[in-house]
Amino acid sequence: MTAGTARGSRRDNDDSAQDELTAVQAALAAEHAAVYGYGVVGARIAGDRRTEAQAAYDGHRARRDALRRVVRDLGGTPQAAAAAYELPFPVPDAAAAARLAAELEDRLAAVYADLVRAGGAVRRREAAAALREAAVRSVRWRGGGVAFPGLVERAAEAAPAGSASAAGAL
């Protein structure tokens, strides 16, 4: 092995580690937004759907906390949650709250699909499980699903007109 090859391999490893950290930070940011969003959903929904929203809220808090630990393990500083997030549309009632929950899960699926691509073997399995959970919750909230949840093309198609696309937006 030549010195150039060894140097190239180290750079590739550094790049892949940075890609993984970036993808984990994006997942953490999405989980922060989901926790905030499910607070809104829970305030507008009732009955069995409130129980479903509470379970999703608890699940996203647990994933958020786990992702904070992963960021630290990867040598990064976990991204903090924003004080507030811009909702993609008004949420005046239970129907809009269910649409928001589906939107949150769609956006999470897209972020976890990126982490599946960027992560190592263990992280890939965890991200695939999170993607699957987000896809299942989205189907439950929306009442229907897509063939390949988490694909960028689907996320752009699912975003309602006028939705915010800034990093701080849900």
HELIX and SHEET records of a PDB file:
HELIX    1   1 ALA A    3  ARG A   44  1                                  42    
HELIX    2   2 ASP A   48  ASP A   73  1                                  26    
HELIX    3   3 ALA A   94  ALA A  118  1                                  25    
HELIX    4   4 ALA A  121  ARG A  142  1                                  22    
HELIX    5   5 VAL A  152  ALA A  158  1                                   7    
END                                                                             
